Amino acid sequence: MKKNWPKALLLVVIVGALLFINHNYLNIKPNGIREWILSFGVFAPIIYIVLYTIRPLVLFPASILSITAGLAFGALWGTVYTIIGATFGAIISFLLVKKFGKTVIKPRTSNVRIQMIQSQMEDNGFFYVLLLRLIPFINFDLVSYLAGLSKVKLSHFISATAIGIIPGTFAFNFLGSSFIGYNKSVILLAVVVFVLISILPLIFSKKIQSKFGFMKNNG
């Protein structure tokens, strides 16, 4: 755990630096982004969900979309819309790999760690997908691909994904929503919540890796 604190400190510094640079130099107005999204009127939530659903296919950064939802819809509804879009996107990735992945992706998953994760998913799909969503020490889309290659039930995959992404999704949306109104106390609280949730994977990564059996092979 001690080795992870420098990473956590670096994360705090990066977030602070980005806020400082934007405030003093870039001066990007959150209200401008918010107004553009809301210009679609009643269709704004639908358009956002569709964009998030197809995001895995175009490899657009999920974090940017999540913060944007907070700007446009607020922390609560931004979180709801993001969870819906992210879950739909994960389902598409899961089903595509389920259908075509065995010939396209499976030959490339020879990495020992990847094989171990896949093996664990074979035994207890819901639990391990949930674990990897809550403590995402590997890429979000990669989890969907591996679950699709494994014998994970679609219902277990959907429920584990929807539940597991709630904390991280709220953190990003709360951070985005805090920039509306420029209340320094709210921004500070949002940054604290974001950092606390973001460092959890760093704190618990070794325990999770041990759960998957990684530490045994590294030792």
N, C-alpha and C positions, 0 to 999 in steps of 0.2 A: 504493500500500500504506500510506503514511503516513497518508492520510486515514481509513483503516479502523481504526487503532489506538484512536482515541477511542471508536469503537463497541465494540471488544473490551473496553476498560476499563470502559465502561458496563455491559456484560454481566456482568463480574466483580463490579461493585458491586451490581447487581440481585440476583444469586445470593446474595451475602453478606448483603444486606439481608433477603432472604426468610428465610434461615436464622436470622438474628438475631431477626427479628420473631416467627417461629414459636417459637423457643426461649424468648424472654422474655415474650411476650404471648399468642399464640394457643395454644401448647402442644398442638398437634395430635399425637396419638400414632400413629406409623406402625403400631405393633402392632395398633391398633384396626382400621385399614383392612385389614391383612393377615389378621386373624382373620375379618373379614366375608367376604372372598373365599374363604378356605380353608374356611369353614363349609359350602360346597357340596360338600366332600369330593372324591371322584375326578372329579366333574364340573366342578370349578373351572377347570381348563385349557380345557375345551371351552366353558364359558360365556364365559370371557375371550376366546377366539378368535372366537366368534360375535359378541360385543360389538364387537370390533375390526373384524370383517368388515363390519358394518352401520354403523360409525362415519361413513363418508363420506356416508351417506344422511341422518344426523341432525346432521351438522356438529359433532360433539363433538370437543374438542381432543385430538389424538393424543398430545401430550406427557404429559397427565395419565394416560392409560391406560398409556403406556409406563413411567412412574415407578411406577404402581400394580403393574404386573407384576413389577418389581424387588422391591417390598416383599413381594409374595405368594409369588413363585416363586424369587427369587434372581436374580443377574446372568445366569447361564448359561441356565437354563430360561426365565426371563422374556424374554430376548432371542430364544430359539427360538420361543416362543409368539407374541411380538409380530411377528416376521418372518412367521410363517404367517398371522396375522390381518391384518396390514397388506397382505400380498401378495394375499390373498383379497379384501380391500376394494378394492384397486387394480384387480383383475380385474373386479369388479362394475362399478366406475365406467367402466372401459375398454369393457366389453361394452354397457353401457347407452347410452353415447355413440355407440358403433359402430352400435347399432340405431336410436336415436331422435335422436341429437345433430345430425344434419345440418339438421334443420328447426328445432330448439329452440335450439341453442347456436351453430352456425356463423354465423348472421347477426350475432351479438354479438362475434365474434372479429375485428373489423376493425382492432384495434390493430396497429400496424406491428410491434412487438416480438413479439406473439403469432404473427403471420403468419410472421415469420422463424424462430421456434422450430419451428413446424409444418413449414416448408419443409425445415429441416435434418433433422427426423425422417423426412420422406419419403425422403431420400437415404440415411440410415444410422441406422435406428431404434434398434438395440441400443446403439450407442455413445452417442447423444445422450440416450436415456432413462437409461442408466447414469450419464452425466455429471451430469444434473440430479438424480439421486437422491443421488449422492455429494456434490455441491456444490449444495444446494437453494436457489438464489437466487430461485426462484419457488415458489409453493405446491405442496405434494405432490399434492393432488387435481387441481390444474390440469394438472399434467404428465400425469396419467392421462387427463383429458378431451382434451387436445391429441393424445395418442398415439392415442386412440380415433378422433379425427377424421382423423388421418393414416393413411398406408398402412403402419403398423407391424405386423409379424407378432405375433400373440398370444404365441407362444413366445419371441420376442425381448423383448417387453415384460415377460413374467413373469420371465425369467432376469435381465434388467437391473435390475428392481425388487428382486428378492430379494437380489441381490448388493450393489446400491448402497445399500440401507438398513441394512446390517450395522453400520457404524461409529456412525452416529447412534443407532440402536436400542440398541446396547450401552452407549453413553454414558448414555442416559436410564435404562436398567435398572440399570446399575451405581450410578448416583446414588440410585435408589430403594432398592436393596438395602443401601446403606451406612447407611441410617437405622435398620436393625434392629440392635440391640445398642449403639447410641450410641458406637461406638469412634471417637474424634475423629480418629485417624490415617487410618482407612478413609474417613471422611466427607471429610476434606481431600483424600485421593487421588482420590476419586470426583469431587469438585468440580473438581479440576485437570484430570482426564480429560475431564469434561463441557465445561469452558470451552475446552480446547484443540481439541476436535472441533467445538465450536460456532463458534469464530472462523475456522475454515477457509473457510467460505463468504465471510466478510468479506475475508479475505486474497486469495482467488483469484477473487472475483466479477468483477473487471475483466477478468481473463484469460479467464474463461468467457464473459462478455458479448462480448468481442472475438472469441472462437471462433464465436459465433453471429452476428457481424457487427454488433452493436449500436453499437460504438464508431465505426464508419465513419459511421453515420447521425447520431451525436451530435456528430461533430467538424466 
